[in-house]
Amino acid sequence: ASQSAPSAVYTNDDEAVAAYARYLGMDPEADAAFLWIARTAMLAPLPFPWAEHTDGEGNPYFFNPSTGQTQWEHPLDDYHRSLYQGLKQHSAALAAMTACPPPTSAS
């Protein structure tokens, strides 16, 4: 089973954002430039026709009545995880390109 989202997902304080960032695979300190993705994910509305329910122990889960699919993760968590990974790779590639020294001229 996958790790469930932090319980404070509906607040927008720094500790909750850091917890959600870790849940999405980020290092909140090293990936500070990407914390907006965690904030966005925390506040993401459910796509139609998904609905949020709670199990007998108070844990949220998500149900899609069109497909019958039930899951613990918010339906958009994979999207936000992929967005972070793609932007981080792109950012690293840009940093590597700009770190290359300029060509030297032959004398």
Chimera marker file (.cmm) of the C-alpha trace (Angstrom):
<marker_set name="trace">
<marker id="1" x="0.000" y="0.000" z="0.000" r="1" g="1" b="0" radius="0.5"/>
<marker id="2" x="1.212" y="3.516" z="-0.648" r="1" g="1" b="0" radius="0.5"/>
<marker id="3" x="1.956" y="6.068" z="2.007" r="1" g="1" b="0" radius="0.5"/>
<marker id="4" x="-1.073" y="8.175" z="2.838" r="1" g="1" b="0" radius="0.5"/>
<marker id="5" x="-1.028" y="11.945" z="2.624" r="1" g="1" b="0" radius="0.5"/>
<marker id="6" x="-0.217" y="13.950" z="5.741" r="1" g="1" b="0" radius="0.5"/>
<marker id="7" x="-3.286" y="14.581" z="7.882" r="1" g="1" b="0" radius="0.5"/>
<marker id="8" x="-2.848" y="18.361" z="7.818" r="1" g="1" b="0" radius="0.5"/>
<marker id="9" x="-3.430" y="18.599" z="4.076" r="1" g="1" b="0" radius="0.5"/>
<marker id="10" x="-6.149" y="21.219" z="4.379" r="1" g="1" b="0" radius="0.5"/>
<marker id="11" x="-4.026" y="23.819" z="6.142" r="1" g="1" b="0" radius="0.5"/>
<marker id="12" x="-1.508" y="26.026" z="4.428" r="1" g="1" b="0" radius="0.5"/>
<marker id="13" x="1.042" y="26.576" z="7.201" r="1" g="1" b="0" radius="0.5"/>
<marker id="14" x="4.748" y="26.000" z="6.551" r="1" g="1" b="0" radius="0.5"/>
<marker id="15" x="4.897" y="22.740" z="8.520" r="1" g="1" b="0" radius="0.5"/>
<marker id="16" x="1.951" y="21.274" z="6.603" r="1" g="1" b="0" radius="0.5"/>
<marker id="17" x="3.461" y="22.379" z="3.280" r="1" g="1" b="0" radius="0.5"/>
<marker id="18" x="6.794" y="20.761" z="4.220" r="1" g="1" b="0" radius="0.5"/>
<marker id="19" x="5.011" y="17.526" z="5.207" r="1" g="1" b="0" radius="0.5"/>
<marker id="20" x="3.114" y="17.434" z="1.919" r="1" g="1" b="0" radius="0.5"/>
<marker id="21" x="6.307" y="18.226" z="-0.004" r="1" g="1" b="0" radius="0.5"/>
<marker id="22" x="8.000" y="15.215" z="1.618" r="1" g="1" b="0" radius="0.5"/>
<marker id="23" x="4.946" y="13.104" z="0.782" r="1" g="1" b="0" radius="0.5"/>
<marker id="24" x="5.352" y="14.119" z="-2.878" r="1" g="1" b="0" radius="0.5"/>
<marker id="25" x="9.054" y="13.183" z="-2.785" r="1" g="1" b="0" radius="0.5"/>
<marker id="26" x="10.604" y="16.602" z="-2.223" r="1" g="1" b="0" radius="0.5"/>
<marker id="27" x="13.234" y="17.744" z="0.243" r="1" g="1" b="0" radius="0.5"/>
<marker id="28" x="11.568" y="20.902" z="1.612" r="1" g="1" b="0" radius="0.5"/>
<marker id="29" x="14.916" y="22.650" z="2.126" r="1" g="1" b="0" radius="0.5"/>
<marker id="30" x="16.768" y="21.594" z="-1.035" r="1" g="1" b="0" radius="0.5"/>
<marker id="31" x="13.641" y="21.917" z="-3.164" r="1" g="1" b="0" radius="0.5"/>
<marker id="32" x="12.351" y="25.197" z="-1.707" r="1" g="1" b="0" radius="0.5"/>
<marker id="33" x="11.852" y="26.595" z="-5.223" r="1" g="1" b="0" radius="0.5"/>
<marker id="34" x="9.288" y="23.849" z="-5.857" r="1" g="1" b="0" radius="0.5"/>
<marker id="35" x="7.227" y="24.174" z="-2.657" r="1" g="1" b="0" radius="0.5"/>
<marker id="36" x="4.528" y="25.967" z="-4.658" r="1" g="1" b="0" radius="0.5"/>
<marker id="37" x="3.747" y="22.549" z="-6.161" r="1" g="1" b="0" radius="0.5"/>
<marker id="38" x="3.087" y="21.116" z="-2.677" r="1" g="1" b="0" radius="0.5"/>
<marker id="39" x="0.869" y="24.117" z="-1.813" r="1" g="1" b="0" radius="0.5"/>
<marker id="40" x="-1.047" y="23.666" z="-5.057" r="1" g="1" b="0" radius="0.5"/>
<marker id="41" x="-1.428" y="19.931" z="-4.460" r="1" g="1" b="0" radius="0.5"/>
<marker id="42" x="-2.731" y="20.502" z="-0.936" r="1" g="1" b="0" radius="0.5"/>
<marker id="43" x="-5.486" y="22.760" z="-2.213" r="1" g="1" b="0" radius="0.5"/>
<marker id="44" x="-6.282" y="20.894" z="-5.441" r="1" g="1" b="0" radius="0.5"/>
<marker id="45" x="-9.974" y="20.257" z="-5.951" r="1" g="1" b="0" radius="0.5"/>
<marker id="46" x="-11.091" y="16.768" z="-6.842" r="1" g="1" b="0" radius="0.5"/>
<marker id="47" x="-11.540" y="16.158" z="-10.538" r="1" g="1" b="0" radius="0.5"/>
<marker id="48" x="-15.038" y="15.150" z="-11.627" r="1" g="1" b="0" radius="0.5"/>
<marker id="49" x="-16.497" y="12.649" z="-10.721" r="1" g="1" b="0" radius="0.5"/>
<marker id="50" x="-14.185" y="11.793" z="-7.789" r="1" g="1" b="0" radius="0.5"/>
<marker id="51" x="-15.558" y="12.143" z="-4.248" r="1" g="1" b="0" radius="0.5"/>
<marker id="52" x="-13.804" y="12.100" z="-0.888" r="1" g="1" b="0" radius="0.5"/>
<marker id="53" x="-15.051" y="9.762" z="1.842" r="1" g="1" b="0" radius="0.5"/>
<marker id="54" x="-13.808" y="8.700" z="5.263" r="1" g="1" b="0" radius="0.5"/>
<marker id="55" x="-13.252" y="5.172" z="6.495" r="1" g="1" b="0" radius="0.5"/>
<marker id="56" x="-14.314" y="3.903" z="9.934" r="1" g="1" b="0" radius="0.5"/>
<marker id="57" x="-11.082" y="5.231" z="11.478" r="1" g="1" b="0" radius="0.5"/>
<marker id="58" x="-11.452" y="8.730" z="10.039" r="1" g="1" b="0" radius="0.5"/>
<marker id="59" x="-8.928" y="8.296" z="7.213" r="1" g="1" b="0" radius="0.5"/>
<marker id="60" x="-9.853" y="10.009" z="3.941" r="1" g="1" b="0" radius="0.5"/>
<marker id="61" x="-10.082" y="7.990" z="0.746" r="1" g="1" b="0" radius="0.5"/>
<marker id="62" x="-11.250" y="8.777" z="-2.746" r="1" g="1" b="0" radius="0.5"/>
<marker id="63" x="-13.898" y="7.082" z="-4.869" r="1" g="1" b="0" radius="0.5"/>
<marker id="64" x="-14.705" y="7.408" z="-8.557" r="1" g="1" b="0" radius="0.5"/>
<marker id="65" x="-18.320" y="6.249" z="-9.069" r="1" g="1" b="0" radius="0.5"/>
<marker id="66" x="-17.885" y="6.101" z="-12.854" r="1" g="1" b="0" radius="0.5"/>
<marker id="67" x="-15.114" y="3.504" z="-12.693" r="1" g="1" b="0" radius="0.5"/>
<marker id="68" x="-15.668" y="2.039" z="-9.219" r="1" g="1" b="0" radius="0.5"/>
<marker id="69" x="-12.042" y="2.868" z="-8.370" r="1" g="1" b="0" radius="0.5"/>
<marker id="70" x="-11.170" y="3.552" z="-4.732" r="1" g="1" b="0" radius="0.5"/>
<marker id="71" x="-7.779" y="4.858" z="-3.608" r="1" g="1" b="0" radius="0.5"/>
<marker id="72" x="-6.069" y="6.434" z="-0.617" r="1" g="1" b="0" radius="0.5"/>
<marker id="73" x="-4.188" y="9.106" z="-2.580" r="1" g="1" b="0" radius="0.5"/>
<marker id="74" x="-5.800" y="12.244" z="-3.966" r="1" g="1" b="0" radius="0.5"/>
<marker id="75" x="-6.381" y="11.584" z="-7.681" r="1" g="1" b="0" radius="0.5"/>
<marker id="76" x="-4.044" y="14.452" z="-8.627" r="1" g="1" b="0" radius="0.5"/>
<marker id="77" x="-1.100" y="13.482" z="-6.372" r="1" g="1" b="0" radius="0.5"/>
<marker id="78" x="0.633" y="11.558" z="-9.175" r="1" g="1" b="0" radius="0.5"/>
<marker id="79" x="0.244" y="14.585" z="-11.447" r="1" g="1" b="0" radius="0.5"/>
<marker id="80" x="1.850" y="16.886" z="-8.859" r="1" g="1" b="0" radius="0.5"/>
<marker id="81" x="4.615" y="14.346" z="-8.172" r="1" g="1" b="0" radius="0.5"/>
<marker id="82" x="5.383" y="14.128" z="-11.908" r="1" g="1" b="0" radius="0.5"/>
<marker id="83" x="5.233" y="17.912" z="-12.277" r="1" g="1" b="0" radius="0.5"/>
<marker id="84" x="7.818" y="18.308" z="-9.508" r="1" g="1" b="0" radius="0.5"/>
<marker id="85" x="10.104" y="15.617" z="-10.951" r="1" g="1" b="0" radius="0.5"/>
<marker id="86" x="9.917" y="17.060" z="-14.460" r="1" g="1" b="0" radius="0.5"/>
<marker id="87" x="10.554" y="20.638" z="-13.354" r="1" g="1" b="0" radius="0.5"/>
<marker id="88" x="13.420" y="19.553" z="-11.111" r="1" g="1" b="0" radius="0.5"/>
<marker id="89" x="15.062" y="17.663" z="-13.997" r="1" g="1" b="0" radius="0.5"/>
<marker id="90" x="14.532" y="20.644" z="-16.309" r="1" g="1" b="0" radius="0.5"/>
<marker id="91" x="15.979" y="23.003" z="-13.705" r="1" g="1" b="0" radius="0.5"/>
<marker id="92" x="19.026" y="20.761" z="-13.213" r="1" g="1" b="0" radius="0.5"/>
<marker id="93" x="19.587" y="20.605" z="-16.984" r="1" g="1" b="0" radius="0.5"/>
<marker id="94" x="19.400" y="24.400" z="-17.261" r="1" g="1" b="0" radius="0.5"/>
<marker id="95" x="21.821" y="24.800" z="-14.357" r="1" g="1" b="0" radius="0.5"/>
<marker id="96" x="24.263" y="22.382" z="-15.999" r="1" g="1" b="0" radius="0.5"/>
<marker id="97" x="24.066" y="24.256" z="-19.307" r="1" g="1" b="0" radius="0.5"/>
<marker id="98" x="24.662" y="27.650" z="-17.712" r="1" g="1" b="0" radius="0.5"/>
<marker id="99" x="27.550" y="26.269" z="-15.626" r="1" g="1" b="0" radius="0.5"/>
<marker id="100" x="29.538" y="25.331" z="-18.740" r="1" g="1" b="0" radius="0.5"/>
<marker id="101" x="32.478" y="27.661" z="-19.293" r="1" g="1" b="0" radius="0.5"/>
<marker id="102" x="32.461" y="29.644" z="-22.510" r="1" g="1" b="0" radius="0.5"/>
<marker id="103" x="34.772" y="28.464" z="-25.283" r="1" g="1" b="0" radius="0.5"/>
<marker id="104" x="38.224" y="29.924" z="-25.240" r="1" g="1" b="0" radius="0.5"/>
<marker id="105" x="39.720" y="31.498" z="-28.290" r="1" g="1" b="0" radius="0.5"/>
<marker id="106" x="42.919" y="30.089" z="-29.705" r="1" g="1" b="0" radius="0.5"/>
<marker id="107" x="45.832" y="32.491" z="-29.563" r="1" g="1" b="0" radius="0.5"/>
<link id1="1" id2="2" r="1" g="1" b="0" radius="0.2"/>
<link id1="2" id2="3" r="1" g="1" b="0" radius="0.2"/>
<link id1="3" id2="4" r="1" g="1" b="0" radius="0.2"/>
<link id1="4" id2="5" r="1" g="1" b="0" radius="0.2"/>
<link id1="5" id2="6" r="1" g="1" b="0" radius="0.2"/>
<link id1="6" id2="7" r="1" g="1" b="0" radius="0.2"/>
<link id1="7" id2="8" r="1" g="1" b="0" radius="0.2"/>
<link id1="8" id2="9" r="1" g="1" b="0" radius="0.2"/>
<link id1="9" id2="10" r="1" g="1" b="0" radius="0.2"/>
<link id1="10" id2="11" r="1" g="1" b="0" radius="0.2"/>
<link id1="11" id2="12" r="1" g="1" b="0" radius="0.2"/>
<link id1="12" id2="13" r="1" g="1" b="0" radius="0.2"/>
<link id1="13" id2="14" r="1" g="1" b="0" radius="0.2"/>
<link id1="14" id2="15" r="1" g="1" b="0" radius="0.2"/>
<link id1="15" id2="16" r="1" g="1" b="0" radius="0.2"/>
<link id1="16" id2="17" r="1" g="1" b="0" radius="0.2"/>
<link id1="17" id2="18" r="1" g="1" b="0" radius="0.2"/>
<link id1="18" id2="19" r="1" g="1" b="0" radius="0.2"/>
<link id1="19" id2="20" r="1" g="1" b="0" radius="0.2"/>
<link id1="20" id2="21" r="1" g="1" b="0" radius="0.2"/>
<link id1="21" id2="22" r="1" g="1" b="0" radius="0.2"/>
<link id1="22" id2="23" r="1" g="1" b="0" radius="0.2"/>
<link id1="23" id2="24" r="1" g="1" b="0" radius="0.2"/>
<link id1="24" id2="25" r="1" g="1" b="0" radius="0.2"/>
<link id1="25" id2="26" r="1" g="1" b="0" radius="0.2"/>
<link id1="26" id2="27" r="1" g="1" b="0" radius="0.2"/>
<link id1="27" id2="28" r="1" g="1" b="0" radius="0.2"/>
<link id1="28" id2="29" r="1" g="1" b="0" radius="0.2"/>
<link id1="29" id2="30" r="1" g="1" b="0" radius="0.2"/>
<link id1="30" id2="31" r="1" g="1" b="0" radius="0.2"/>
<link id1="31" id2="32" r="1" g="1" b="0" radius="0.2"/>
<link id1="32" id2="33" r="1" g="1" b="0" radius="0.2"/>
<link id1="33" id2="34" r="1" g="1" b="0" radius="0.2"/>
<link id1="34" id2="35" r="1" g="1" b="0" radius="0.2"/>
<link id1="35" id2="36" r="1" g="1" b="0" radius="0.2"/>
<link id1="36" id2="37" r="1" g="1" b="0" radius="0.2"/>
<link id1="37" id2="38" r="1" g="1" b="0" radius="0.2"/>
<link id1="38" id2="39" r="1" g="1" b="0" radius="0.2"/>
<link id1="39" id2="40" r="1" g="1" b="0" radius="0.2"/>
<link id1="40" id2="41" r="1" g="1" b="0" radius="0.2"/>
<link id1="41" id2="42" r="1" g="1" b="0" radius="0.2"/>
<link id1="42" id2="43" r="1" g="1" b="0" radius="0.2"/>
<link id1="43" id2="44" r="1" g="1" b="0" radius="0.2"/>
<link id1="44" id2="45" r="1" g="1" b="0" radius="0.2"/>
<link id1="45" id2="46" r="1" g="1" b="0" radius="0.2"/>
<link id1="46" id2="47" r="1" g="1" b="0" radius="0.2"/>
<link id1="47" id2="48" r="1" g="1" b="0" radius="0.2"/>
<link id1="48" id2="49" r="1" g="1" b="0" radius="0.2"/>
<link id1="49" id2="50" r="1" g="1" b="0" radius="0.2"/>
<link id1="50" id2="51" r="1" g="1" b="0" radius="0.2"/>
<link id1="51" id2="52" r="1" g="1" b="0" radius="0.2"/>
<link id1="52" id2="53" r="1" g="1" b="0" radius="0.2"/>
<link id1="53" id2="54" r="1" g="1" b="0" radius="0.2"/>
<link id1="54" id2="55" r="1" g="1" b="0" radius="0.2"/>
<link id1="55" id2="56" r="1" g="1" b="0" radius="0.2"/>
<link id1="56" id2="57" r="1" g="1" b="0" radius="0.2"/>
<link id1="57" id2="58" r="1" g="1" b="0" radius="0.2"/>
<link id1="58" id2="59" r="1" g="1" b="0" radius="0.2"/>
<link id1="59" id2="60" r="1" g="1" b="0" radius="0.2"/>
<link id1="60" id2="61" r="1" g="1" b="0" radius="0.2"/>
<link id1="61" id2="62" r="1" g="1" b="0" radius="0.2"/>
<link id1="62" id2="63" r="1" g="1" b="0" radius="0.2"/>
<link id1="63" id2="64" r="1" g="1" b="0" radius="0.2"/>
<link id1="64" id2="65" r="1" g="1" b="0" radius="0.2"/>
<link id1="65" id2="66" r="1" g="1" b="0" radius="0.2"/>
<link id1="66" id2="67" r="1" g="1" b="0" radius="0.2"/>
<link id1="67" id2="68" r="1" g="1" b="0" radius="0.2"/>
<link id1="68" id2="69" r="1" g="1" b="0" radius="0.2"/>
<link id1="69" id2="70" r="1" g="1" b="0" radius="0.2"/>
<link id1="70" id2="71" r="1" g="1" b="0" radius="0.2"/>
<link id1="71" id2="72" r="1" g="1" b="0" radius="0.2"/>
<link id1="72" id2="73" r="1" g="1" b="0" radius="0.2"/>
<link id1="73" id2="74" r="1" g="1" b="0" radius="0.2"/>
<link id1="74" id2="75" r="1" g="1" b="0" radius="0.2"/>
<link id1="75" id2="76" r="1" g="1" b="0" radius="0.2"/>
<link id1="76" id2="77" r="1" g="1" b="0" radius="0.2"/>
<link id1="77" id2="78" r="1" g="1" b="0" radius="0.2"/>
<link id1="78" id2="79" r="1" g="1" b="0" radius="0.2"/>
<link id1="79" id2="80" r="1" g="1" b="0" radius="0.2"/>
<link id1="80" id2="81" r="1" g="1" b="0" radius="0.2"/>
<link id1="81" id2="82" r="1" g="1" b="0" radius="0.2"/>
<link id1="82" id2="83" r="1" g="1" b="0" radius="0.2"/>
<link id1="83" id2="84" r="1" g="1" b="0" radius="0.2"/>
<link id1="84" id2="85" r="1" g="1" b="0" radius="0.2"/>
<link id1="85" id2="86" r="1" g="1" b="0" radius="0.2"/>
<link id1="86" id2="87" r="1" g="1" b="0" radius="0.2"/>
<link id1="87" id2="88" r="1" g="1" b="0" radius="0.2"/>
<link id1="88" id2="89" r="1" g="1" b="0" radius="0.2"/>
<link id1="89" id2="90" r="1" g="1" b="0" radius="0.2"/>
<link id1="90" id2="91" r="1" g="1" b="0" radius="0.2"/>
<link id1="91" id2="92" r="1" g="1" b="0" radius="0.2"/>
<link id1="92" id2="93" r="1" g="1" b="0" radius="0.2"/>
<link id1="93" id2="94" r="1" g="1" b="0" radius="0.2"/>
<link id1="94" id2="95" r="1" g="1" b="0" radius="0.2"/>
<link id1="95" id2="96" r="1" g="1" b="0" radius="0.2"/>
<link id1="96" id2="97" r="1" g="1" b="0" radius="0.2"/>
<link id1="97" id2="98" r="1" g="1" b="0" radius="0.2"/>
<link id1="98" id2="99" r="1" g="1" b="0" radius="0.2"/>
<link id1="99" id2="100" r="1" g="1" b="0" radius="0.2"/>
<link id1="100" id2="101" r="1" g="1" b="0" radius="0.2"/>
<link id1="101" id2="102" r="1" g="1" b="0" radius="0.2"/>
<link id1="102" id2="103" r="1" g="1" b="0" radius="0.2"/>
<link id1="103" id2="104" r="1" g="1" b="0" radius="0.2"/>
<link id1="104" id2="105" r="1" g="1" b="0" radius="0.2"/>
<link id1="105" id2="106" r="1" g="1" b="0" radius="0.2"/>
<link id1="106" id2="107" r="1" g="1" b="0" radius="0.2"/>
</marker_set>
